[in-house]
Amino acid sequence: MKHRSRVEREENEEADKKRIGELLKANDIRLKDISRTLTKIVSSDDGDDELEDVDGMKSEAEEIYRRKAEMEAKLASYEKNKKWNVDNLSTVVDEKTIINSANPEKEFTADGYAVPTTKDAVIEEKKPDKKSSSSSSSSSTDRDKDKKSTTAMAKPVSGPKPSHPPSETEATLSYGEFVDR
């Protein structure tokens, strides 16, 4: 509710600013017209000053100056009393997208996965096996699994991307493999 009332108040202020701007332009045009007419009357002694009300034009010009000062003061008060919020703190001046040309496309598979560097694969192979060797047959099969997973990590994934998300048990198993690595 506060957001809506703030937005409405800001819209009303913007509309008022626009209206004041239009009035200021119209007043400037009228002032130029009055000053041009007054200079024409003062410069010529043809007797045309009887057709124009010089005092009325001067008083109209003074009234326009007074209204113009009031309108400019109102615009200044709008800016001075402007409340800052998330919507008006900043403005986007220029948007652009920068593509890193130092990182070529060849470091990604056709599916968009990043290919692990050979340095990462070598580090994985050198890690010691943290599992306990309570049974020799289970530890040898674990090492075989680790070697297979390490060599699989060193090669980019070239198979098709799965069309469906893995089931909960598949996701759990793959998370366990991830933690083991």
C-alpha positions, 0 to 999 in steps of 0.5 A: 500500500505504501509503495502504491501511494508513493508511486501515485505521488511521484506520478502526480509530481511528474505530471505537475512538473511537466505541466509547469514546464509547458506553462514556463515555455508558454510564458517565455513565448508571451514575454518575448512577444511583449518585449518585442512589441514594447521595443517596437513601440518605443523605437517608433514614434509613429503614434502606434502607441495609442493602439497598444496599452503600454502600461497594460503590457508592462503590468502583464510582463511583471505578472508573468515574471512573478508567476514564473518565479513561483513556478520555478520555486515550486519545481525547486521544492519538488527537487529539494523535498524528493524522497529517495527510494530504490526506484529513483536512486540511480538510472541506467545510462548505458548497458552493454555486454562484454564477451571475454575473448581470452576464454575461447569456446574450445574450453566447453563441450558441445553441451555447454559444460566446462572441460576440466583442465589437465592440471585439475585432473592431475591433482585429482589423481595424486590425492591419497585414498582416504578410505580405510583399508579394512578389507583388501578386496573392497579397497581395491575395487574402491581404488578402481572406481576412483581411477575410473572416475578420475579418468572420466573427469579428465575427459570432457563429457561428450554424450547427450545431455539427459532429457529428464532430471535424475531421480532422487536416488540417482541424485543422492548417489551422484552426490555421494560420489561427488563428496568422495571425490 
